[in-house]
């Protein structure tokens, strides 16, 4: 086993500022650091994936010599009290996070938000179950058409001239 000595260790200089997994703020968007290495001319090269809504799942590379990169320190997070009645804002936020969570691929049932806007009644769920079951699929249309029916603007008999 040989060691690659061309890359400087990740604990030196600017590289230690952007450890993998850290969140950074660049160009008014939040990014998740994948890798950071030092370059010869442009400072640190930071590979990141978008974390905020506008850039979610977008891959990007930033250089400290070209962009202003701010490390978001979780220790400076400020908790804000929810003063809404019955913690309405907090419950709405948690509901939104749960709705964004994907269902397992093995899940074949309907995804329902219990007691969200209505009572879960079978007659409300049955149309969606039938549509998703595949039992009521229509047969495929055949493509057999005659030359006359394919051109309805022409008559079948020759026109007198």
BELSULCOR-V169379 format. One record per backbone hydrogen bond with DSSP energy under -0.5 kcal/mol. CO is the residue of the C=O (numbers start at 1). NH is the residue of the N-H. E is the energy in kcal/mol with one decimal. If there is no record, write none. Layout:
BEGIN
CO|NH|E  CO|NH|E
END
This chain:
BEGIN
3|5|-0.8  9|12|-1.4  12|15|-1.4  12|16|-0.5  13|16|-0.7  14|17|-1.1  14|18|-0.6  15|18|-1.0  19|22|-2.1  22|33|-3.1  23|72|-2.7  24|26|-0.6  24|31|-2.8  25|70|-2.1  26|29|-1.5  29|26|-2.3  30|51|-2.8  30|52|-1.7  31|24|-2.6  31|33|-0.5  32|49|-2.3  33|21|-3.0  35|47|-3.0  37|45|-4.1  42|65|-2.4  43|39|-2.9  44|46|-0.6  44|64|-1.9  45|37|-2.2  45|47|-0.6  46|62|-2.8  47|34|-3.3  47|35|-1.5  48|60|-2.6  49|32|-3.2  50|57|-1.9  52|55|-0.6  52|56|-0.6  53|56|-0.7  55|58|-2.2  58|50|-2.7  60|48|-2.9  62|46|-3.5  63|66|-1.3  63|67|-3.1  67|69|-0.8  68|70|-0.6  69|71|-0.5  70|25|-2.9  71|73|-0.7  72|23|-0.5  72|74|-0.6  73|76|-1.6  74|77|-1.3  77|79|-0.5  81|83|-0.9  84|87|-1.8  85|88|-1.1  87|91|-2.4  88|92|-2.4  89|93|-2.2  90|94|-2.5  91|95|-2.3  92|96|-2.0  93|97|-2.2  94|98|-2.4  95|99|-2.1  96|100|-1.4  97|101|-0.8  98|101|-0.5  104|107|-1.4  110|112|-0.8  112|114|-0.9  113|116|-1.5  119|121|-1.0  121|124|-1.3  121|125|-1.2  122|126|-2.2  125|129|-2.1  126|130|-2.5  127|131|-2.2  128|132|-2.0  129|133|-1.2  130|134|-0.8  130|136|-0.6  134|137|-0.7  143|145|-0.9  146|150|-1.7  147|151|-0.7  148|151|-0.6  151|154|-1.3
END
